[in-house]
């Protein structure tokens, strides 16, 4: 979400400065739409380039800065295939004249056409390169649980929104140890509401931390949890 917001801010600034043509930005957002394949140039790399990718290339070819891009697949099919198969193509030179002919955003349009799976990585670099102190707009801030804890109070719990595989349990218990506060944890799930309520009541009475894990498994109970906190 941070990258999406930062990219949106960055492109809005560039648009306001006249540095980002609307037609190119529109293509970047939507790709090829309503392509008439009967009128389309034949795909010279059909053995490895999917029809949807070729649709993107032929539509891109109609934009002023990209005229001739479709024909370059006739001229340099092996070079384009090598670029296409790279693990990180956004870091590689484009075939032929296209690396030097295009600016950074235009090169991202080609990446979006052929390797959309890598657009997020290129967008992060784009924001870093085109905004003042751009790195701070794409890099997550250091996680300081103590500072976050100090911003909370008895009516403002700490809520962890986690990526898959991330577990803050050790950090929460480590914070409790630093503060001399006992920590208990409840793995929420079917039938765990009474146990969670009991732990919260004990925590209120004794000043303990109560860590409720897997809240997404008991969404219907969270309204009651809110009432308990407030």
Steps between C-alpha positions, in 0.01 A plus 500: 500500500783740576658447159165543324436830679856621442486408131169683465643814662814480286311465171258781593795732558658403168168548320459847652849586371417373151759223522262206467290483180138395573504238223802323651361511852165370375675208331699425813178478702286306253723327248351385171120521483263391223772383262384398150728203433382470140665836430796430727856448376595133524691401811856410387582342837189290553702203627578686823303829501139462614219660295411734788859624512503555125172693532680734737795543265283581196290752694817656644636529146222750422634751755747754364796408718465129423451501124698210358502294820292224338736478202797466735370155597555404135850648510617379839285196598784326685596815692140559606464139610817519708374819666157347554646194673724695740421461869503879547445651154440846647873508580609396152565703185219498245586360155606721211456875533223484757710528814632843400195613305254475787482664841450309822120507497487395135728206576253405774226494234698235314548308824127526564439362149723196529579428868225650712618287795802732534318833479482544877880484531544749216236732647684505833821606327307754292363671811845502660649662189229760439406635842713701737625260767310239301639203691301592810179471299560135411710359783315392816604693814696311765265303724535647850247323721599702807424829321170360376412380850561847641245643254228267633292502816250277676232590243726477193627144449784414265368333183744304282407470131736230383638362178501120456767334709554798733461436874551785753450279807868498599521879473187548711631268770841669476336838561318358800827371641663844461208665677471231768149413382364146479372396155238242412384396158175359363480340156150596394273253329176316557410488869785726614290807586450407871872434539588833335255689725641331810859590400396861432327524839813362669713744301289795614520386861873422502635741235601223259535505121252279315599410145204383288623312194304403187227761545393438140361163612244666732385808310145469636635530856708814444202727561470354848875540549466870414231538769726328755789737420286813510 
